[in-house]
Amino acid sequence: MTAIGQKRRDDTFDTTINIIMLVVIFICLYPMWYVLCLSFTNNNIVPTSEIWFLPKAITLDNYRAVFSNNDLSKAFYVTLKRTLIGTVMSTFLNAFVAYGLSKKNLIGRKFFLTLILI
């Protein structure tokens, strides 16, 4: 008798968790879907907020306008450069610090390890 009651309780708990997770997924994904639909919608329809789940008039005019701007390529280049430089510098700095902290006779090793771990 207890096993059946436990199974029913587990099923109720699982169903509740699944419903909560579906609500959380919807809350997270709907804004992204809405922005994607707005990007494919005509600019005249956007202020009227007639979009709910699917765009009414699909157009690529917004993407043409964005990619025809020369500042986008400059911004993309700056972003790429900063990302690459930051990644390389971070990797080398972390490797140097890790190598130094791996040495047992380093003066102040405990202090630096504590500082990094905090």
N, C-alpha and C positions, 0 to 999 in steps of 0.2 A: 504494500500500500504506500509506503514511503517513497519508493522509487518512482511510482506514477505521479505522486504529488510533486516530487523534485523535478521530474521531466516537464510537467506542466509549468512550474515556476521558471525553469530554464527557458522554455519556449516563449513565455510572456516577456521575460527579460530580453531575450534575443530580438523579439519583435519590436520592443520598445527602443532598443539600441539601434536597430535598423531604421526605424522611422526617424529617430533623432539624427542619424547620420545622413539620411536622404535630405532632410531639411537643411542641414549644414552644407551639404554639397550644393544644393540649389542656391543657398544664400551666397556661396562663394563663386559659383559659375554664372549665375544670371547676369551680374553686372558686366562680366567680360563678354557674354553673348550679346548683351544690349549694345555695348560699344562697337562690337563687330558689325551688328546690324546697322547701327548709325553710320558706320564708315561706308557701307554700300548703299546708303539712302540718298536721295536727292536732297540738296540743301534747302529747298523750299518746303519740304515735308517735315524736316527736323524741328523747327520752332513750334509746330502744331502738336507735337508729341503723339502722332498717330501710329507710332511704332510700339508694338507690344512684344510680339514673339518673332515675327518675320517682317523684313522690310517690304513696303508696298511697291516701290519702284526701284528695282536694282539698277545701279549705275556705278561706273568706275571713275566718275568725274573727280571725286575727292582724292583718289589715289593719283590720278593724272596731275592734279594741282600740287600735291605734295612732292611728287617725284620730278616735276618740272622746275622746282625751286633749286637753285645752285647751292644754297646754304645747307641743304640736307647732306650733300656729299662731303662738305667740309666738316659738318658735325659728326658724320659717320667716321671720317678719318681721325678726328680728334678723339672720339670715343675708343676706336680701335687702338690708337697709339697709347692712350692712357692705360687701357686694359692690359696690353702687352707689356708695357714698361712696368706697371705696378705688379703684375704677376711675376715677372722675372726678378724684380728687386725683392719682392716678398719671399720668393723661394730661396734666393741666395742668402738673404739676411737670416731667415729661419734656419737654414743649413749651418751657417756660421755659428749662430747662437747655440744650436743643438750640439754641434761639435765641441764648442767650448765648455758647455755645461756637462758633457759626458766625461770630462776629465776630473778625476777625484781630487787632484791637488790644486784645483782652481781656488784662488782666494776669494771669499765671498760667495761661493757656490750655493750654499744653503739660502742665503739672502736672495740671490737672483732667481733660484728655483721657486722660492716662496712668492716672490714678486710676480713671476710669470704665471704661476698657478692661480693666483688670486685674480 
